[in-house]
Amino acid sequence: MNTLIWILIAYGMSNILVYGSIFNAPRQFINVIGNTEGFPLRFVFKFISDLVSCMMCTSTWVGFFLSLTFFSPTNTLFGTNEWYSIFLDGVLASGAVWAFNSVIEWFEQNRPSNN
């Protein structure tokens, strides 16, 4: 049950970071800085810009964050080393969020029209 809640938290955080309107301005700012030639640390902003435009990429880092702050499902379920668990939790979050998001997008694209 805790793992399911963890996955739903990962989906929610990723969804807010990638699609949430509250982050439109920060995402646009990061994108502009990331595409500005000659800006120092441009590569960092470019990385973050690419990261927050991809649900699978964002959820990987959300998985790392949740593993470090909340709890580690892979450590709890399989007893793996804590450092390996951080990586595996990122993989778990990425896969689970991608699957969940794919189902939601399929329903959004295939909903019946009102015509």
N, C-alpha and C positions, 0 to 999 in steps of 0.2 A: 504493500500500500504506500509506504514511504517513497518507493521508487517511482510510482505513478505520479504522486504529488510533485516529486522532484522534476520529472519530465514535463509536467504541466507548467511548473514555474519556469523552466527553461524555455518552453514555447512562448509563454506570456512575455518574458523579458526580451526574447529575440524578436517577437512580433512588434513590440513597442519600439525597440531600437531601429528596426528596419522600416516599419510602416507607420509608426505613430506620428500624428500631426504635431504633437508637442515637440518633436525633434526635427521638424522640417528645417527650421532656421539653422540649428547647429550642423545638420547634415549638409546644407547648401554652403555654409561657411567653410567647412572642412573640404568640401569638393572644390571650391574656388581656390583655396590655399594649395591644395594638392595638385592643381593644374596650373599654378602660377610659376612660370620659368624664373629661375634665379632665387627663389625664396629659400632661405636656409631651413633645413629640416623638411623640405618639400616631400621627401620620400616617406616620412612618418605620416604626414597628412594624406598622402596618396594611398598608403596602406590602410589607414583608418577609413578613408572614403570608400575604397573597394570593399572593405570589411562590412560596413553598415549598409551596403547595397545588396548583400547576399545573405539570404536566410540561413543557408547551410554554414557559411563562414562565421557569421555572428553567433550562431548557436554553439559552435565549437568553443569559442572563447567564453560564452556564457557558461558552458559546461565546466570549463576550467575554474571559472570564478565560483560557481556553486560548489564545486568539489572542495575548494579551499575555505569557503565561508560557511556552508550549510552542512552538508555531509556527503560522503562518497558512496554511491550505490554499489559500485564495483568492489570497493573494499569491504563493504558490509556483506554483499552476496557471495563473493568469491574469495575474500581474504587476501587479496593481492597487496603487494607492497604499496605504501602510501604514495610514493612518487609515480609508480606505474598507474596507480588508480586515478591520479589527476589527469593523465593522458587518456586513459580509457573512459573516464567520465566525459571528457570533451568529445570523444568518438561516439559515445552513447547519446549524448545530447544532440549532436549533429544528425545522427541517423534517425533518432526518434522524432526530432523536430521536423526534419525533412519529410518523413513519412506522414506525419500529422498535417503539415502544411500542404503536401501534395494532395491529400484527400480533400482538404478544405478548398483548395484551388480547383480541383475537379468538379466539386459541387457548385462552385461559383460560375464556372464556365458552362456547365450543363444544366443549369436550372431552367425550368420551363418559362417560355416567354408569355407575356400577357396578351399577345395578339390572337 
